[in-house]
Each structure stands twice: as structure tokens, then as C-alpha cells.
Amino acid sequence: MAAAMQREYLLERRQEMLGDTDKLWESLTLAQKFAASSLAQFGYKLNFIRDFHDTHVAVLSCNDNIATISKSGEINTDPKIKMRL
């Protein structure tokens, strides 16, 4: 029961974040903002940010392509992650 409630909370939180890219943008580091701006030229959009053990990874997508940006601004266009729809 607790696992189901936790899952619902996470899904609810994700949906709130999808429509609020301004708040997401404000959460990026300066290096991530520069990197995200360069990816935006190719059609990438900021989906979400994950803070896991102080990693602060930004996840962007363009069609079926996914890219991540590290806290220091390093872009990875072939991350080993899968996004759920």
C-alpha cells in the first residue's frame, strides 16, 4: 500500500513539473543553462531535473532522442536512461 502511494506521489509530482519549464530553468546551474541553450538550437526541450546524490542532472528530449547535462554543463547525447511516458 505504501509503495502504491509513493508511486502516485511521484507521478503527480512529475506532471506538475512538465508544465512549469520556467521553474525548471531557474533550477539549472549556469553551466547547464549554457549547455541547454545550445541543445535548444537543435530542438531539445528541458523535461526534468534529477538530484541524486548531489548529481543535479538535467534531462532533455527531442523526438526520440534524449540528452543529459551534468551539473558542470557536460552534455551526454547517449545516456543510458529510459524515459517513461
PyMOL Python script that loads the backbone (N, CA, C, O; Angstrom):
from pymol import cmd

cmd.read_pdbstr("""\
ATOM      1  N   MET A   1       0.819  -1.196   0.000  1.00  0.00           N
ATOM      2  CA  MET A   1       0.000   0.000   0.000  1.00  0.00           C
ATOM      3  C   MET A   1       0.863   1.259   0.000  1.00  0.00           C
ATOM      4  O   MET A   1       0.585   2.205  -0.738  1.00  0.00           O
ATOM      5  N   ALA A   2       1.902   1.273   0.820  1.00  0.00           N
ATOM      6  CA  ALA A   2       2.784   2.436   0.892  1.00  0.00           C
ATOM      7  C   ALA A   2       3.502   2.657  -0.428  1.00  0.00           C
ATOM      8  O   ALA A   2       3.709   3.799  -0.838  1.00  0.00           O
ATOM      9  N   ALA A   3       3.885   1.570  -1.100  1.00  0.00           N
ATOM     10  CA  ALA A   3       4.566   1.681  -2.390  1.00  0.00           C
ATOM     11  C   ALA A   3       3.643   2.302  -3.434  1.00  0.00           C
ATOM     12  O   ALA A   3       4.082   3.117  -4.246  1.00  0.00           O
ATOM     13  N   ALA A   4       2.378   1.923  -3.416  1.00  0.00           N
ATOM     14  CA  ALA A   4       1.412   2.486  -4.357  1.00  0.00           C
ATOM     15  C   ALA A   4       1.217   3.980  -4.110  1.00  0.00           C
ATOM     16  O   ALA A   4       1.125   4.762  -5.056  1.00  0.00           O
ATOM     17  N   MET A   5       1.156   4.368  -2.856  1.00  0.00           N
ATOM     18  CA  MET A   5       1.003   5.790  -2.527  1.00  0.00           C
ATOM     19  C   MET A   5       2.236   6.580  -2.954  1.00  0.00           C
ATOM     20  O   MET A   5       2.111   7.694  -3.463  1.00  0.00           O
ATOM     21  N   GLN A   6       3.417   6.017  -2.751  1.00  0.00           N
ATOM     22  CA  GLN A   6       4.657   6.682  -3.161  1.00  0.00           C
ATOM     23  C   GLN A   6       4.684   6.852  -4.682  1.00  0.00           C
ATOM     24  O   GLN A   6       5.078   7.904  -5.185  1.00  0.00           O
ATOM     25  N   ARG A   7       4.268   5.820  -5.407  1.00  0.00           N
ATOM     26  CA  ARG A   7       4.242   5.887  -6.870  1.00  0.00           C
ATOM     27  C   ARG A   7       3.288   6.987  -7.327  1.00  0.00           C
ATOM     28  O   ARG A   7       3.635   7.765  -8.216  1.00  0.00           O
ATOM     29  N   GLU A   8       2.108   7.068  -6.743  1.00  0.00           N
ATOM     30  CA  GLU A   8       1.142   8.099  -7.095  1.00  0.00           C
ATOM     31  C   GLU A   8       1.706   9.496  -6.840  1.00  0.00           C
ATOM     32  O   GLU A   8       1.502  10.413  -7.636  1.00  0.00           O
ATOM     33  N   TYR A   9       2.417   9.649  -5.723  1.00  0.00           N
ATOM     34  CA  TYR A   9       3.027  10.937  -5.401  1.00  0.00           C
ATOM     35  C   TYR A   9       4.041  11.316  -6.468  1.00  0.00           C
ATOM     36  O   TYR A   9       4.065  12.459  -6.924  1.00  0.00           O
ATOM     37  N   LEU A  10       4.880  10.363  -6.871  1.00  0.00           N
ATOM     38  CA  LEU A  10       5.900  10.651  -7.878  1.00  0.00           C
ATOM     39  C   LEU A  10       5.279  10.997  -9.222  1.00  0.00           C
ATOM     40  O   LEU A  10       5.735  11.923  -9.893  1.00  0.00           O
ATOM     41  N   LEU A  11       4.251  10.270  -9.621  1.00  0.00           N
ATOM     42  CA  LEU A  11       3.575  10.574 -10.876  1.00  0.00           C
ATOM     43  C   LEU A  11       2.935  11.959 -10.830  1.00  0.00           C
ATOM     44  O   LEU A  11       3.017  12.720 -11.795  1.00  0.00           O
ATOM     45  N   GLU A  12       2.308  12.278  -9.720  1.00  0.00           N
ATOM     46  CA  GLU A  12       1.679  13.578  -9.547  1.00  0.00           C
ATOM     47  C   GLU A  12       2.728  14.685  -9.623  1.00  0.00           C
ATOM     48  O   GLU A  12       2.506  15.707 -10.271  1.00  0.00           O
ATOM     49  N   ARG A  13       3.861  14.487  -8.970  1.00  0.00           N
ATOM     50  CA  ARG A  13       4.925  15.481  -8.967  1.00  0.00           C
ATOM     51  C   ARG A  13       5.475  15.679 -10.370  1.00  0.00           C
ATOM     52  O   ARG A  13       5.735  16.811 -10.779  1.00  0.00           O
ATOM     53  N   ARG A  14       5.654  14.598 -11.108  1.00  0.00           N
ATOM     54  CA  ARG A  14       6.193  14.697 -12.459  1.00  0.00           C
ATOM     55  C   ARG A  14       5.262  15.510 -13.338  1.00  0.00           C
ATOM     56  O   ARG A  14       5.734  16.353 -14.101  1.00  0.00           O
ATOM     57  N   GLN A  15       3.961  15.291 -13.260  1.00  0.00           N
ATOM     58  CA  GLN A  15       3.019  16.011 -14.086  1.00  0.00           C
ATOM     59  C   GLN A  15       3.034  17.499 -13.773  1.00  0.00           C
ATOM     60  O   GLN A  15       2.887  18.318 -14.681  1.00  0.00           O
ATOM     61  N   GLU A  16       3.204  17.861 -12.529  1.00  0.00           N
ATOM     62  CA  GLU A  16       3.285  19.276 -12.169  1.00  0.00           C
ATOM     63  C   GLU A  16       4.508  19.923 -12.796  1.00  0.00           C
ATOM     64  O   GLU A  16       4.432  21.059 -13.264  1.00  0.00           O
ATOM     65  N   MET A  17       5.628  19.222 -12.814  1.00  0.00           N
ATOM     66  CA  MET A  17       6.865  19.789 -13.315  1.00  0.00           C
ATOM     67  C   MET A  17       6.864  19.938 -14.831  1.00  0.00           C
ATOM     68  O   MET A  17       7.533  20.830 -15.353  1.00  0.00           O
ATOM     69  N   LEU A  18       6.129  19.084 -15.557  1.00  0.00           N
ATOM     70  CA  LEU A  18       6.153  19.131 -17.007  1.00  0.00           C
ATOM     71  C   LEU A  18       5.679  20.475 -17.549  1.00  0.00           C
ATOM     72  O   LEU A  18       6.231  20.958 -18.537  1.00  0.00           O
ATOM     73  N   GLY A  19       4.689  21.083 -16.944  1.00  0.00           N
ATOM     74  CA  GLY A  19       4.159  22.325 -17.450  1.00  0.00           C
ATOM     75  C   GLY A  19       4.870  23.563 -16.940  1.00  0.00           C
ATOM     76  O   GLY A  19       4.516  24.676 -17.330  1.00  0.00           O
ATOM     77  N   ASP A  20       5.839  23.404 -16.101  1.00  0.00           N
ATOM     78  CA  ASP A  20       6.465  24.547 -15.457  1.00  0.00           C
ATOM     79  C   ASP A  20       7.951  24.639 -15.804  1.00  0.00           C
ATOM     80  O   ASP A  20       8.807  24.468 -14.936  1.00  0.00           O
ATOM     81  N   THR A  21       8.252  24.908 -17.070  1.00  0.00           N
ATOM     82  CA  THR A  21       9.654  24.937 -17.504  1.00  0.00           C
ATOM     83  C   THR A  21      10.406  26.151 -16.955  1.00  0.00           C
ATOM     84  O   THR A  21      11.630  26.107 -16.830  1.00  0.00           O
ATOM     85  N   ASP A  22       9.695  27.237 -16.624  1.00  0.00           N
ATOM     86  CA  ASP A  22      10.386  28.402 -16.062  1.00  0.00           C
ATOM     87  C   ASP A  22      11.041  28.061 -14.731  1.00  0.00           C
ATOM     88  O   ASP A  22      12.185  28.443 -14.483  1.00  0.00           O
ATOM     89  N   LYS A  23      10.319  27.343 -13.873  1.00  0.00           N
ATOM     90  CA  LYS A  23      10.896  26.940 -12.592  1.00  0.00           C
ATOM     91  C   LYS A  23      12.038  25.960 -12.797  1.00  0.00           C
ATOM     92  O   LYS A  23      13.040  26.010 -12.084  1.00  0.00           O
ATOM     93  N   LEU A  24      11.888  25.064 -13.774  1.00  0.00           N
ATOM     94  CA  LEU A  24      12.978  24.135 -14.081  1.00  0.00           C
ATOM     95  C   LEU A  24      14.213  24.907 -14.525  1.00  0.00           C
ATOM     96  O   LEU A  24      15.324  24.632 -14.071  1.00  0.00           O
ATOM     97  N   TRP A  25      14.014  25.864 -15.408  1.00  0.00           N
ATOM     98  CA  TRP A  25      15.119  26.655 -15.938  1.00  0.00           C
ATOM     99  C   TRP A  25      15.869  27.368 -14.812  1.00  0.00           C
ATOM    100  O   TRP A  25      17.098  27.428 -14.817  1.00  0.00           O
ATOM    101  N   GLU A  26      15.125  27.903 -13.855  1.00  0.00           N
ATOM    102  CA  GLU A  26      15.739  28.600 -12.727  1.00  0.00           C
ATOM    103  C   GLU A  26      16.568  27.652 -11.857  1.00  0.00           C
ATOM    104  O   GLU A  26      17.495  28.086 -11.173  1.00  0.00           O
ATOM    105  N   SER A  27      16.237  26.368 -11.883  1.00  0.00           N
ATOM    106  CA  SER A  27      16.945  25.386 -11.060  1.00  0.00           C
ATOM    107  C   SER A  27      18.257  24.925 -11.679  1.00  0.00           C
ATOM    108  O   SER A  27      19.060  24.277 -11.008  1.00  0.00           O
ATOM    109  N   LEU A  28      18.487  25.249 -12.947  1.00  0.00           N
ATOM    110  CA  LEU A  28      19.720  24.833 -13.611  1.00  0.00           C
ATOM    111  C   LEU A  28      20.906  25.657 -13.134  1.00  0.00           C
ATOM    112  O   LEU A  28      20.755  26.819 -12.759  1.00  0.00           O
ATOM    113  N   THR A  29      22.074  25.052 -13.152  1.00  0.00           N
ATOM    114  CA  THR A  29      23.301  25.809 -12.890  1.00  0.00           C
ATOM    115  C   THR A  29      23.598  26.661 -14.114  1.00  0.00           C
ATOM    116  O   THR A  29      23.015  26.436 -15.175  1.00  0.00           O
ATOM    117  N   LEU A  30      24.480  27.619 -13.991  1.00  0.00           N
ATOM    118  CA  LEU A  30      24.834  28.479 -15.118  1.00  0.00           C
ATOM    119  C   LEU A  30      25.404  27.654 -16.267  1.00  0.00           C
ATOM    120  O   LEU A  30      25.073  27.890 -17.429  1.00  0.00           O
ATOM    121  N   ALA A  31      26.256  26.693 -15.944  1.00  0.00           N
ATOM    122  CA  ALA A  31      26.836  25.830 -16.978  1.00  0.00           C
ATOM    123  C   ALA A  31      25.752  25.018 -17.683  1.00  0.00           C
ATOM    124  O   ALA A  31      25.812  24.829 -18.898  1.00  0.00           O
ATOM    125  N   GLN A  32      24.763  24.537 -16.933  1.00  0.00           N
ATOM    126  CA  GLN A  32      23.664  23.777 -17.529  1.00  0.00           C
ATOM    127  C   GLN A  32      22.805  24.668 -18.431  1.00  0.00           C
ATOM    128  O   GLN A  32      22.313  24.219 -19.466  1.00  0.00           O
ATOM    129  N   LYS A  33      22.631  25.920 -18.036  1.00  0.00           N
ATOM    130  CA  LYS A  33      21.850  26.841 -18.866  1.00  0.00           C
ATOM    131  C   LYS A  33      22.514  27.058 -20.215  1.00  0.00           C
ATOM    132  O   LYS A  33      21.839  27.062 -21.245  1.00  0.00           O
ATOM    133  N   PHE A  34      23.835  27.239 -20.222  1.00  0.00           N
ATOM    134  CA  PHE A  34      24.559  27.414 -21.489  1.00  0.00           C
ATOM    135  C   PHE A  34      24.434  26.162 -22.352  1.00  0.00           C
ATOM    136  O   PHE A  34      24.180  26.256 -23.553  1.00  0.00           O
ATOM    137  N   ALA A  35      24.610  25.000 -21.748  1.00  0.00           N
ATOM    138  CA  ALA A  35      24.519  23.740 -22.487  1.00  0.00           C
ATOM    139  C   ALA A  35      23.100  23.519 -23.011  1.00  0.00           C
ATOM    140  O   ALA A  35      22.921  23.105 -24.156  1.00  0.00           O
ATOM    141  N   ALA A  36      22.094  23.792 -22.180  1.00  0.00           N
ATOM    142  CA  ALA A  36      20.700  23.615 -22.589  1.00  0.00           C
ATOM    143  C   ALA A  36      20.345  24.568 -23.732  1.00  0.00           C
ATOM    144  O   ALA A  36      19.591  24.205 -24.635  1.00  0.00           O
ATOM    145  N   SER A  37      20.882  25.773 -23.691  1.00  0.00           N
ATOM    146  CA  SER A  37      20.636  26.736 -24.769  1.00  0.00           C
ATOM    147  C   SER A  37      21.200  26.228 -26.088  1.00  0.00           C
ATOM    148  O   SER A  37      20.577  26.389 -27.137  1.00  0.00           O
ATOM    149  N   SER A  38      22.382  25.615 -26.036  1.00  0.00           N
ATOM    150  CA  SER A  38      22.967  25.091 -27.275  1.00  0.00           C
ATOM    151  C   SER A  38      22.156  23.908 -27.794  1.00  0.00           C
ATOM    152  O   SER A  38      21.996  23.762 -29.006  1.00  0.00           O
ATOM    153  N   LEU A  39      21.641  23.061 -26.904  1.00  0.00           N
ATOM    154  CA  LEU A  39      20.807  21.939 -27.347  1.00  0.00           C
ATOM    155  C   LEU A  39      19.457  22.414 -27.870  1.00  0.00           C
ATOM    156  O   LEU A  39      18.884  21.792 -28.764  1.00  0.00           O
ATOM    157  N   ALA A  40      18.950  23.507 -27.321  1.00  0.00           N
ATOM    158  CA  ALA A  40      17.655  24.042 -27.761  1.00  0.00           C
ATOM    159  C   ALA A  40      17.700  24.441 -29.231  1.00  0.00           C
ATOM    160  O   ALA A  40      16.674  24.408 -29.909  1.00  0.00           O
ATOM    161  N   GLN A  41      18.863  24.813 -29.727  1.00  0.00           N
ATOM    162  CA  GLN A  41      19.007  25.165 -31.140  1.00  0.00           C
ATOM    163  C   GLN A  41      18.716  23.971 -32.049  1.00  0.00           C
ATOM    164  O   GLN A  41      18.380  24.137 -33.222  1.00  0.00           O
ATOM    165  N   PHE A  42      18.851  22.762 -31.487  1.00  0.00           N
ATOM    166  CA  PHE A  42      18.595  21.545 -32.249  1.00  0.00           C
ATOM    167  C   PHE A  42      17.211  20.962 -31.937  1.00  0.00           C
ATOM    168  O   PHE A  42      16.882  19.864 -32.388  1.00  0.00           O
ATOM    169  N   GLY A  43      16.412  21.692 -31.173  1.00  0.00           N
ATOM    170  CA  GLY A  43      15.048  21.273 -30.889  1.00  0.00           C
ATOM    171  C   GLY A  43      14.841  20.556 -29.568  1.00  0.00           C
ATOM    172  O   GLY A  43      13.741  20.077 -29.292  1.00  0.00           O
ATOM    173  N   TYR A  44      15.888  20.473 -28.740  1.00  0.00           N
ATOM    174  CA  TYR A  44      15.746  19.794 -27.438  1.00  0.00           C
ATOM    175  C   TYR A  44      14.961  20.670 -26.479  1.00  0.00           C
ATOM    176  O   TYR A  44      15.089  21.895 -26.484  1.00  0.00           O
ATOM    177  N   LYS A  45      14.151  20.027 -25.660  1.00  0.00           N
ATOM    178  CA  LYS A  45      13.369  20.722 -24.632  1.00  0.00           C
ATOM    179  C   LYS A  45      13.682  20.107 -23.272  1.00  0.00           C
ATOM    180  O   LYS A  45      13.861  18.896 -23.143  1.00  0.00           O
ATOM    181  N   LEU A  46      13.741  20.965 -22.270  1.00  0.00           N
ATOM    182  CA  LEU A  46      14.033  20.534 -20.902  1.00  0.00           C
ATOM    183  C   LEU A  46      12.824  19.798 -20.335  1.00  0.00           C
ATOM    184  O   LEU A  46      11.726  20.351 -20.271  1.00  0.00           O
ATOM    185  N   ASN A  47      13.034  18.548 -19.923  1.00  0.00           N
ATOM    186  CA  ASN A  47      11.940  17.739 -19.384  1.00  0.00           C
ATOM    187  C   ASN A  47      11.883  17.763 -17.863  1.00  0.00           C
ATOM    188  O   ASN A  47      10.838  18.040 -17.275  1.00  0.00           O
ATOM    189  N   PHE A  48      13.023  17.471 -17.229  1.00  0.00           N
ATOM    190  CA  PHE A  48      13.052  17.443 -15.771  1.00  0.00           C
ATOM    191  C   PHE A  48      14.491  17.473 -15.292  1.00  0.00           C
ATOM    192  O   PHE A  48      15.428  17.315 -16.076  1.00  0.00           O
ATOM    193  N   ILE A  49      14.653  17.681 -13.985  1.00  0.00           N
ATOM    194  CA  ILE A  49      15.964  17.691 -13.336  1.00  0.00           C
ATOM    195  C   ILE A  49      15.919  16.661 -12.228  1.00  0.00           C
ATOM    196  O   ILE A  49      14.938  16.576 -11.489  1.00  0.00           O
ATOM    197  N   ARG A  50      16.969  15.883 -12.113  1.00  0.00           N
ATOM    198  CA  ARG A  50      17.060  14.901 -11.042  1.00  0.00           C
ATOM    199  C   ARG A  50      18.273  15.198 -10.166  1.00  0.00           C
ATOM    200  O   ARG A  50      19.404  15.303 -10.641  1.00  0.00           O
ATOM    201  N   ASP A  51      17.999  15.330  -8.881  1.00  0.00           N
ATOM    202  CA  ASP A  51      19.067  15.458  -7.882  1.00  0.00           C
ATOM    203  C   ASP A  51      19.212  14.115  -7.208  1.00  0.00           C
ATOM    204  O   ASP A  51      18.365  13.717  -6.408  1.00  0.00           O
ATOM    205  N   PHE A  52      20.275  13.421  -7.525  1.00  0.00           N
ATOM    206  CA  PHE A  52      20.517  12.113  -6.934  1.00  0.00           C
ATOM    207  C   PHE A  52      21.952  12.088  -6.439  1.00  0.00           C
ATOM    208  O   PHE A  52      22.890  12.072  -7.237  1.00  0.00           O
ATOM    209  N   HIS A  53      22.123  12.084  -5.132  1.00  0.00           N
ATOM    210  CA  HIS A  53      23.463  12.115  -4.520  1.00  0.00           C
ATOM    211  C   HIS A  53      24.270  13.299  -5.051  1.00  0.00           C
ATOM    212  O   HIS A  53      25.433  13.143  -5.424  1.00  0.00           O
ATOM    213  N   ASP A  54      23.652  14.486  -5.085  1.00  0.00           N
ATOM    214  CA  ASP A  54      24.298  15.733  -5.492  1.00  0.00           C
ATOM    215  C   ASP A  54      24.770  15.730  -6.943  1.00  0.00           C
ATOM    216  O   ASP A  54      25.758  16.389  -7.265  1.00  0.00           O
ATOM    217  N   THR A  55      24.079  14.993  -7.833  1.00  0.00           N
ATOM    218  CA  THR A  55      24.481  14.983  -9.238  1.00  0.00           C
ATOM    219  C   THR A  55      23.812  16.087 -10.042  1.00  0.00           C
ATOM    220  O   THR A  55      24.434  16.625 -10.958  1.00  0.00           O
ATOM    221  N   HIS A  56      22.572  16.444  -9.737  1.00  0.00           N
ATOM    222  CA  HIS A  56      21.829  17.518 -10.392  1.00  0.00           C
ATOM    223  C   HIS A  56      21.913  17.399 -11.916  1.00  0.00           C
ATOM    224  O   HIS A  56      22.547  18.221 -12.578  1.00  0.00           O
ATOM    225  N   VAL A  57      21.271  16.375 -12.456  1.00  0.00           N
ATOM    226  CA  VAL A  57      21.299  16.094 -13.891  1.00  0.00           C
ATOM    227  C   VAL A  57      20.031  16.623 -14.549  1.00  0.00           C
ATOM    228  O   VAL A  57      18.920  16.327 -14.110  1.00  0.00           O
ATOM    229  N   ALA A  58      20.211  17.410 -15.609  1.00  0.00           N
ATOM    230  CA  ALA A  58      19.085  17.899 -16.393  1.00  0.00           C
ATOM    231  C   ALA A  58      18.849  16.926 -17.542  1.00  0.00           C
ATOM    232  O   ALA A  58      19.798  16.483 -18.190  1.00  0.00           O
ATOM    233  N   VAL A  59      17.581  16.591 -17.795  1.00  0.00           N
ATOM    234  CA  VAL A  59      17.236  15.657 -18.860  1.00  0.00           C
ATOM    235  C   VAL A  59      16.405  16.404 -19.898  1.00  0.00           C
ATOM    236  O   VAL A  59      15.393  17.029 -19.578  1.00  0.00           O
ATOM    237  N   LEU A  60      16.856  16.323 -21.149  1.00  0.00           N
ATOM    238  CA  LEU A  60      16.185  16.988 -22.256  1.00  0.00           C
ATOM    239  C   LEU A  60      15.826  15.952 -23.308  1.00  0.00           C
ATOM    240  O   LEU A  60      16.425  14.878 -23.363  1.00  0.00           O
ATOM    241  N   SER A  61      14.842  16.279 -24.147  1.00  0.00           N
ATOM    242  CA  SER A  61      14.483  15.361 -25.222  1.00  0.00           C
ATOM    243  C   SER A  61      14.133  16.139 -26.478  1.00  0.00           C
ATOM    244  O   SER A  61      13.717  17.297 -26.442  1.00  0.00           O
ATOM    245  N   CYS A  62      14.324  15.437 -27.596  1.00  0.00           N
ATOM    246  CA  CYS A  62      13.958  15.951 -28.916  1.00  0.00           C
ATOM    247  C   CYS A  62      13.501  14.749 -29.724  1.00  0.00           C
ATOM    248  O   CYS A  62      14.311  13.905 -30.107  1.00  0.00           O
ATOM    249  N   ASN A  63      12.202  14.673 -29.983  1.00  0.00           N
ATOM    250  CA  ASN A  63      11.622  13.497 -30.635  1.00  0.00           C
ATOM    251  C   ASN A  63      11.967  12.258 -29.818  1.00  0.00           C
ATOM    252  O   ASN A  63      11.587  12.176 -28.650  1.00  0.00           O
ATOM    253  N   ASP A  64      12.670  11.303 -30.392  1.00  0.00           N
ATOM    254  CA  ASP A  64      13.050  10.092 -29.661  1.00  0.00           C
ATOM    255  C   ASP A  64      14.450  10.171 -29.077  1.00  0.00           C
ATOM    256  O   ASP A  64      14.935   9.186 -28.519  1.00  0.00           O
ATOM    257  N   ASN A  65      15.107  11.306 -29.188  1.00  0.00           N
ATOM    258  CA  ASN A  65      16.471  11.468 -28.681  1.00  0.00           C
ATOM    259  C   ASN A  65      16.445  12.055 -27.279  1.00  0.00           C
ATOM    260  O   ASN A  65      15.639  12.934 -26.975  1.00  0.00           O
ATOM    261  N   ILE A  66      17.334  11.559 -26.431  1.00  0.00           N
ATOM    262  CA  ILE A  66      17.449  12.035 -25.055  1.00  0.00           C
ATOM    263  C   ILE A  66      18.867  12.527 -24.837  1.00  0.00           C
ATOM    264  O   ILE A  66      19.825  11.933 -25.332  1.00  0.00           O
ATOM    265  N   ALA A  67      18.995  13.609 -24.098  1.00  0.00           N
ATOM    266  CA  ALA A  67      20.306  14.133 -23.726  1.00  0.00           C
ATOM    267  C   ALA A  67      20.278  14.507 -22.250  1.00  0.00           C
ATOM    268  O   ALA A  67      19.243  14.911 -21.721  1.00  0.00           O
ATOM    269  N   THR A  68      21.405  14.371 -21.604  1.00  0.00           N
ATOM    270  CA  THR A  68      21.528  14.800 -20.213  1.00  0.00           C
ATOM    271  C   THR A  68      22.624  15.846 -20.122  1.00  0.00           C
ATOM    272  O   THR A  68      23.548  15.881 -20.935  1.00  0.00           O
ATOM    273  N   ILE A  69      22.500  16.691 -19.120  1.00  0.00           N
ATOM    274  CA  ILE A  69      23.519  17.709 -18.859  1.00  0.00           C
ATOM    275  C   ILE A  69      23.903  17.604 -17.392  1.00  0.00           C
ATOM    276  O   ILE A  69      23.054  17.702 -16.506  1.00  0.00           O
ATOM    277  N   SER A  70      25.189  17.403 -17.149  1.00  0.00           N
ATOM    278  CA  SER A  70      25.680  17.286 -15.778  1.00  0.00           C
ATOM    279  C   SER A  70      25.681  18.647 -15.100  1.00  0.00           C
ATOM    280  O   SER A  70      25.464  19.678 -15.737  1.00  0.00           O
ATOM    281  N   LYS A  71      25.927  18.628 -13.816  1.00  0.00           N
ATOM    282  CA  LYS A  71      25.977  19.862 -13.019  1.00  0.00           C
ATOM    283  C   LYS A  71      27.016  20.843 -13.569  1.00  0.00           C
ATOM    284  O   LYS A  71      26.837  22.059 -13.493  1.00  0.00           O
ATOM    285  N   SER A  72      28.095  20.303 -14.120  1.00  0.00           N
ATOM    286  CA  SER A  72      29.168  21.154 -14.651  1.00  0.00           C
ATOM    287  C   SER A  72      28.939  21.556 -16.107  1.00  0.00           C
ATOM    288  O   SER A  72      29.764  22.266 -16.682  1.00  0.00           O
ATOM    289  N   GLY A  73      27.821  21.111 -16.720  1.00  0.00           N
ATOM    290  CA  GLY A  73      27.491  21.523 -18.074  1.00  0.00           C
ATOM    291  C   GLY A  73      27.895  20.537 -19.149  1.00  0.00           C
ATOM    292  O   GLY A  73      27.776  20.845 -20.335  1.00  0.00           O
ATOM    293  N   GLU A  74      28.364  19.372 -18.774  1.00  0.00           N
ATOM    294  CA  GLU A  74      28.774  18.373 -19.760  1.00  0.00           C
ATOM    295  C   GLU A  74      27.533  17.718 -20.380  1.00  0.00           C
ATOM    296  O   GLU A  74      26.652  17.233 -19.669  1.00  0.00           O
ATOM    297  N   ILE A  75      27.482  17.714 -21.697  1.00  0.00           N
ATOM    298  CA  ILE A  75      26.341  17.160 -22.425  1.00  0.00           C
ATOM    299  C   ILE A  75      26.625  15.707 -22.788  1.00  0.00           C
ATOM    300  O   ILE A  75      27.708  15.376 -23.270  1.00  0.00           O
ATOM    301  N   ASN A  76      25.648  14.855 -22.553  1.00  0.00           N
ATOM    302  CA  ASN A  76      25.724  13.454 -22.959  1.00  0.00           C
ATOM    303  C   ASN A  76      24.522  13.185 -23.845  1.00  0.00           C
ATOM    304  O   ASN A  76      23.387  13.179 -23.367  1.00  0.00           O
ATOM    305  N   THR A  77      24.762  12.957 -25.149  1.00  0.00           N
ATOM    306  CA  THR A  77      23.670  12.711 -26.083  1.00  0.00           C
ATOM    307  C   THR A  77      23.347  11.233 -26.234  1.00  0.00           C
ATOM    308  O   THR A  77      22.484  10.861 -27.029  1.00  0.00           O
ATOM    309  N   ASP A  78      24.034  10.392 -25.477  1.00  0.00           N
ATOM    310  CA  ASP A  78      23.755   8.952 -25.490  1.00  0.00           C
ATOM    311  C   ASP A  78      23.708   8.407 -24.074  1.00  0.00           C
ATOM    312  O   ASP A  78      24.457   7.491 -23.737  1.00  0.00           O
ATOM    313  N   PRO A  79      22.823   8.968 -23.231  1.00  0.00           N
ATOM    314  CA  PRO A  79      22.761   8.490 -21.838  1.00  0.00           C
ATOM    315  C   PRO A  79      22.126   7.115 -21.776  1.00  0.00           C
ATOM    316  O   PRO A  79      21.354   6.731 -22.655  1.00  0.00           O
ATOM    317  N   LYS A  80      22.453   6.400 -20.753  1.00  0.00           N
ATOM    318  CA  LYS A  80      21.907   5.053 -20.558  1.00  0.00           C
ATOM    319  C   LYS A  80      20.672   5.115 -19.666  1.00  0.00           C
ATOM    320  O   LYS A  80      20.609   4.459 -18.627  1.00  0.00           O
ATOM    321  N   ILE A  81      19.693   5.912 -20.087  1.00  0.00           N
ATOM    322  CA  ILE A  81      18.447   6.035 -19.342  1.00  0.00           C
ATOM    323  C   ILE A  81      17.272   5.811 -20.284  1.00  0.00           C
ATOM    324  O   ILE A  81      17.392   5.968 -21.499  1.00  0.00           O
ATOM    325  N   LYS A  82      16.147   5.445 -19.711  1.00  0.00           N
ATOM    326  CA  LYS A  82      14.910   5.310 -20.464  1.00  0.00           C
ATOM    327  C   LYS A  82      13.876   6.211 -19.810  1.00  0.00           C
ATOM    328  O   LYS A  82      13.758   6.252 -18.586  1.00  0.00           O
ATOM    329  N   MET A  83      13.137   6.924 -20.630  1.00  0.00           N
ATOM    330  CA  MET A  83      12.100   7.790 -20.103  1.00  0.00           C
ATOM    331  C   MET A  83      10.758   7.109 -20.243  1.00  0.00           C
ATOM    332  O   MET A  83      10.446   6.514 -21.274  1.00  0.00           O
ATOM    333  N   ARG A  84       9.961   7.207 -19.175  1.00  0.00           N
ATOM    334  CA  ARG A  84       8.600   6.698 -19.211  1.00  0.00           C
ATOM    335  C   ARG A  84       7.678   7.796 -19.680  1.00  0.00           C
ATOM    336  O   ARG A  84       7.882   8.969 -19.369  1.00  0.00           O
ATOM    337  N   LEU A  85       6.685   7.420 -20.411  1.00  0.00           N
ATOM    338  CA  LEU A  85       5.718   8.416 -20.897  1.00  0.00           C
ATOM    339  C   LEU A  85       4.536   8.489 -19.982  1.00  0.00           C
ATOM    340  O   LEU A  85       3.615   9.270 -20.223  1.00  0.00           O
TER     341      LEU A  85
END
""", "prot")
cmd.dss("prot")
cmd.show_as("cartoon", "prot")
cmd.util.cbc("prot")
cmd.orient("prot")
